[in-house]
Amino acid sequence: MSLAQGLRCERCEMRYALDEASVGRCISCGGTLLVDYDYGAMRGGNAFTMEGFPGIWKYLKLLPILKPKCMVSLGEGNTFLHRCSKLSQKLGIRKLLIKDESTNPTGAFLDRGVAVEVSKALEQDIKCVQCRAPGNIGASLAAYAAKAGIDCTLFLSGKVDVGKFYQMIAYGADIEFARDSQQDAYAAERLIDEETLRLATNSPYFLDGLKTTGYEIYEELDWSAPDRIIVPMGNGGNISMI
């Protein structure tokens, strides 16, 4: 079903097989890896949507999951696009729409990326996922790992949002505390093996899930692109993929 062909370095164009994301970044230049698709196989404005798949998974043709049975979903995506008439009038904008990503399962847009990352982990027979977890990303990974039935270890150092911390506990994640990020990284490396995936926000699979926000906006606007899209920056992954 997926039209994914492999991975490509966005900087030097070096190619990798689809299951080589464990290299993290390009081994040649250190650039970010992205998933390549056979876009020529698609014809028509909505040819990449699939009936009967929920949320982000209607775009399965343009996601890197090769085995649909490995899809892990909590109902992410398909968030509402609000028309804000009063605010657009106040700002002097003809038409203003706001997409409410807080209605994703754990309350963050990150659920889109984590859903794809954990689904790929299942496809690759990964038994445990882990990450540095200051807040939203830890809560999301804990939730999707619980849904997938795989172990989850989260490493915390510094300040942690209390609400997100409670989510991590509720979803049954193993939590390790560290004095600082250096000790945090050391603890994580100690637990890495071939059956363990460490989630990074520059993973090609995680990034691929984020782009579905853009697909939804396009579809919700009757297959036309908006004049502008304004996205919070963070580390730049979300806005670059949209």
C-alpha positions, 0 to 999 in steps of 0.5 A, spaced: 500 500 500 505 504 501 509 508 496 515 509 500 521 507 496 527 508 501 530 514 505 534 520 502 539 525 505 536 532 505 543 535 504 547 530 500 542 526 497 545 519 499 540 513 499 538 508 504 534 502 504 527 504 508 529 500 514 536 503 515 533 509 520 537 506 525 543 510 522 539 516 525 543 521 521 546 521 514 553 517 515 556 521 509 554 528 511 550 528 518 544 531 514 537 529 516 534 523 513 527 523 509 522 518 506 522 518 499 516 516 495 514 514 488 509 520 487 509 518 480 504 513 481 499 517 484 494 521 479 488 525 481 487 530 487 485 525 492 488 519 489 493 518 496 487 518 501 484 511 503 477 509 505 476 506 511 483 508 515 482 513 521 485 519 522 492 520 519 492 513 516 488 515 510 494 517 508 498 510 508 500 511 501 505 516 503 507 513 510 513 509 511 509 503 514 509 497 509 505 492 513 498 495 515 497 490 521 503 494 524 499 500 525 498 503 532 493 508 533 489 512 538 485 516 534 491 521 532 489 526 526 483 529 523 483 535 528 478 540 527 479 546 523 476 552 526 473 558 522 475 564 526 470 570 524 471 575 529 478 574 530 480 575 522 475 581 522 479 584 528 486 582 525 484 585 518 484 578 515 479 575 510 479 568 512 483 565 518 482 558 520 486 555 526 487 547 527 486 545 534 492 540 535 490 539 542 485 534 541 490 529 539 490 523 544 495 525 549 494 533 547 499 534 542 501 534 535 507 530 536 502 524 537 502 524 529 509 522 529 510 518 535 504 513 532 508 512 525 515 511 529 512 506 534 508 503 528 515 502 524 518 499 531 513 494 531 514 492 523 521 492 525 520 487 531 523 492 536 521 490 543 522 497 547 522 504 546 526 510 549 527 517 549 529 523 553 522 526 556 521 533 558 514 533 557 509 532 551 514 527 547 515 522 553 507 522 555 506 521 547 511 515 547 508 512 553 501 512 550 503 509 544 508 504 547 502 501 551 497 501 545 503 497 542 504 492 547 512 494 548 516 496 553 517 504 554 523 507 558 523 515 559 529 519 561 528 525 565 532 531 567 531 538 569 524 540 570 518 536 568 511 538 566 507 535 572 501 533 568 505 530 563 509 526 568 502 523 571 501 521 563 507 517 563 506 514 570 499 512 568 501 509 561 506 504 565 512 507 562 519 506 566 522 512 568 529 514 570 531 520 573 538 523 572 542 529 575 543 533 568 542 531 560 549 528 560 548 523 565 541 522 562 544 520 555 549 516 559 543 512 562 540 511 555 546 509 552 547 503 557 540 500 555 541 500 548 541 494 544 538 491 537 531 490 540 531 497 543 529 504 539 531 511 541 526 516 539 529 522 536 525 528 533 529 528 527 527 520 525 525 520 518 519 516 521 517 521 526 518 527 521 513 523 516 507 523 521 508 530 522 507 532 515 500 529 515 497 536 518 499 539 512 495 534 508 489 535 512 489 542 511 489 541 504 483 536 504 479 540 509 480 546 504 477 542 498 484 540 495 486 547 495 492 550 499 492 556 504 495 562 502 499 562 509 500 557 514 503 559 521 506 554 525 510 554 532 517 553 531 520 549 536 526 545 533 523 546 526 521 539 524 513 540 524 513 546 520 519 544 515 514 537 514 508 541 513 
